[in-house]
Amino acid sequence: MNPVYLRSNNIVLRDWILEDLDRYKYWLEPKHEWHNLDGPYYRLTPDEAKIKIFHLRHNLEKNIFPDPRPQLVIADKNTNELMGLVSSYWQSKETFWLSAGLSLFDPATWKNGYGFEAAQLWVDYLFQHHNEIVRLDFRTWSGNQGMIKLALKLGFKEEARFRDARIVNGKYYDGLAFGILRSEWNVKKN
């Protein structure tokens, strides 16, 4: 199986490598600010983080890479250092309804266009490698303004607002879904 390596101006999307694991373990520690934006209502316990690292290491050592990839590393184009992740998961595999996600770990990398570059590459990859899907969406919450702006900049439309569906620090926020059709994405990128 060929490794995945997608290049943009400042970042690459690539497969995991063993050298990523220590850095990823560091960023999984709950003290980091990105946890307050990326699904803060789904907190990993330290044991769950250890299990996640264990499974990643196992898959890397056994060279297990699903095709198409459900997750890729966002890495700095010059240093190849892990900056974050892009991911995908099925809302409904039966109806070919796929959702995508994106996380940049270091706040110093936010608002620099890296998320936009990564998301463009990822949406292209998902549409190219999942011929069956006709739509793609991002899920977030109303307190994550960066993800909302990113989805809109990419041409995604707000398709759902679940009022007061998320609780963060004792306060209610709306759950949001932004979607784009394959036909809309093809027009936008041409």
C-alpha positions as CSV (number, residue, x, y, z in Angstrom):
1,M,0.0,0.0,0.0
2,N,1.3,3.4,-0.9
3,P,1.8,6.0,1.8
4,V,-0.5,9.1,1.7
5,Y,1.4,12.4,1.4
6,L,-0.6,15.4,0.4
7,R,1.2,18.7,0.0
8,S,0.0,22.3,0.3
9,N,1.8,25.6,0.7
10,N,2.7,25.3,4.4
11,I,1.5,21.9,5.6
12,V,1.3,18.3,4.5
13,L,-1.3,15.6,5.3
14,R,0.5,12.3,5.8
15,D,0.3,8.9,7.4
16,W,1.3,8.5,11.0
17,I,5.0,7.7,11.8
18,L,6.4,6.4,15.0
19,E,8.2,9.7,15.7
20,D,4.7,11.3,16.0
21,L,3.7,9.3,19.1
22,D,5.6,11.2,21.8
23,R,4.4,14.5,20.5
24,Y,0.8,13.3,20.2
25,K,1.0,11.9,23.7
26,Y,2.1,15.4,24.9
27,W,-0.8,17.1,23.1
28,L,-3.3,14.6,24.5
29,E,-2.6,15.9,28.0
30,P,-5.8,17.7,29.1
31,K,-3.9,20.9,30.0
32,H,-3.8,22.1,26.4
33,E,-6.1,24.8,25.1
34,W,-7.2,22.8,21.9
35,H,-9.2,20.5,24.2
36,N,-11.4,23.4,25.1
37,L,-12.5,23.8,21.5
38,D,-12.4,20.4,19.9
39,G,-15.4,18.6,21.4
40,P,-14.8,19.7,25.0
41,Y,-17.8,17.6,26.0
42,Y,-15.9,14.4,25.0
43,R,-12.9,14.4,27.3
44,L,-10.4,11.6,27.1
45,T,-9.3,10.1,30.4
46,P,-5.6,9.4,30.9
47,D,-6.3,5.7,30.5
48,E,-8.1,6.3,27.2
49,A,-5.2,8.4,25.9
50,K,-2.8,5.6,26.8
51,I,-4.9,3.1,24.9
52,K,-5.1,5.4,21.9
53,I,-1.3,5.6,21.8
54,F,-1.0,1.9,22.3
55,H,-3.3,1.1,19.3
56,L,-1.5,3.7,17.1
57,R,1.9,2.2,17.9
58,H,0.6,-1.3,17.3
59,N,-0.9,-0.3,13.9
60,L,2.4,1.5,12.9
61,E,4.6,-1.5,13.9
62,K,2.3,-3.9,11.9
63,N,2.0,-1.4,9.0
64,I,-1.8,-1.3,9.3
65,F,-3.2,1.6,7.3
66,P,-6.9,1.4,6.2
67,D,-7.7,2.5,2.7
68,P,-9.1,5.1,2.4
69,R,-7.5,6.6,5.5
70,P,-10.0,7.7,8.2
71,Q,-7.3,10.0,9.7
72,L,-4.1,11.7,8.7
73,V,-1.5,13.8,10.5
74,I,-1.2,17.5,9.7
75,A,2.5,18.2,9.6
76,D,4.7,21.2,9.1
77,K,5.9,21.1,5.4
78,N,9.5,22.0,6.4
79,T,10.0,20.1,9.6
80,N,7.5,17.2,9.1
81,E,6.5,17.7,12.8
82,L,3.0,16.8,13.8
83,M,0.8,19.9,14.2
84,G,-2.6,18.2,14.3
85,L,-5.0,15.8,12.7
86,V,-7.7,15.5,10.2
87,S,-10.3,12.7,10.6
88,S,-13.5,11.2,9.2
89,Y,-16.2,9.0,10.6
90,W,-19.5,7.7,9.3
91,Q,-22.7,9.4,10.4
92,S,-24.5,6.7,8.5
93,K,-22.5,4.2,6.4
94,E,-25.7,2.8,5.1
95,T,-26.5,6.1,3.4
96,F,-22.9,7.0,2.6
97,W,-23.0,10.0,5.0
98,L,-19.5,10.9,6.1
99,S,-18.4,13.6,8.5
100,A,-14.9,15.1,8.7
101,G,-13.0,16.7,11.5
102,L,-9.8,18.8,12.0
103,S,-7.7,19.6,15.0
104,L,-4.6,21.9,15.3
105,F,-3.0,21.4,18.6
106,D,-0.8,24.5,19.2
107,P,-2.6,27.8,19.5
108,A,0.4,29.4,17.8
109,T,-0.7,27.6,14.6
110,W,-4.3,28.9,14.7
111,K,-5.4,31.8,12.4
112,N,-2.5,31.3,10.1
113,G,-4.4,29.5,7.3
114,Y,-3.0,26.0,8.2
115,G,-6.5,24.7,9.0
116,F,-7.8,26.0,5.7
117,E,-5.0,24.3,3.8
118,A,-5.5,21.1,5.7
119,A,-9.2,21.1,5.3
120,Q,-9.0,21.7,1.5
121,L,-6.7,18.8,1.1
122,W,-8.8,16.6,3.3
123,V,-12.1,17.3,1.6
124,D,-10.5,16.6,-1.8
125,Y,-9.0,13.4,-0.4
126,L,-12.4,12.2,1.0
127,F,-14.3,12.9,-2.1
128,Q,-11.7,11.3,-4.3
129,H,-11.4,8.1,-2.2
130,H,-15.0,7.7,-1.2
131,N,-16.7,7.6,-4.6
132,E,-20.0,6.6,-3.0
133,I,-20.4,9.8,-1.0
134,V,-22.4,12.7,-2.4
135,R,-22.0,14.9,0.7
136,L,-19.6,15.7,3.5
137,D,-20.1,17.5,6.8
138,F,-18.2,19.1,9.7
139,R,-19.7,19.0,13.2
140,T,-18.9,21.6,15.8
141,W,-20.5,23.7,18.5
142,S,-21.4,27.4,18.7
143,G,-18.4,28.2,20.9
144,N,-15.9,27.1,18.4
145,Q,-15.8,30.2,16.2
146,G,-12.6,29.1,14.4
147,M,-14.3,25.9,13.0
148,I,-17.4,27.8,12.1
149,K,-15.4,30.4,10.1
150,L,-13.4,27.6,8.5
151,A,-16.5,25.7,7.4
152,L,-18.0,28.8,5.8
153,K,-14.8,29.8,4.1
154,L,-14.6,26.3,2.6
155,G,-18.1,26.8,1.1
156,F,-19.9,24.6,3.6
157,K,-23.5,25.7,4.5
158,E,-25.0,25.5,8.0
159,E,-27.4,22.6,7.7
160,A,-28.4,22.0,11.3
161,R,-28.5,23.8,14.6
162,F,-29.3,21.8,17.6
163,R,-30.1,24.4,20.2
164,D,-28.7,24.1,23.7
165,A,-27.3,20.6,22.9
166,R,-23.8,21.0,24.2
167,I,-22.7,21.9,27.7
168,V,-19.3,23.4,28.1
169,N,-18.1,24.7,31.5
170,G,-21.7,24.7,32.8
171,K,-23.0,26.8,29.9
172,Y,-25.3,25.6,27.0
173,Y,-24.2,25.9,23.4
174,D,-25.7,24.9,20.1
175,G,-24.5,21.8,18.2
176,L,-23.9,22.7,14.6
177,A,-23.5,20.8,11.3
178,F,-22.1,22.3,8.2
179,G,-22.3,20.4,4.9
180,I,-21.3,20.5,1.3
181,L,-22.3,18.4,-1.7
182,R,-19.8,16.8,-4.0
183,S,-21.2,18.9,-6.9
184,E,-20.8,22.1,-4.9
185,W,-17.2,21.2,-3.9
186,N,-16.3,20.5,-7.6
187,V,-17.7,23.8,-8.7
188,K,-15.9,25.7,-5.8
189,K,-12.5,24.2,-6.5
190,N,-12.6,24.8,-10.3
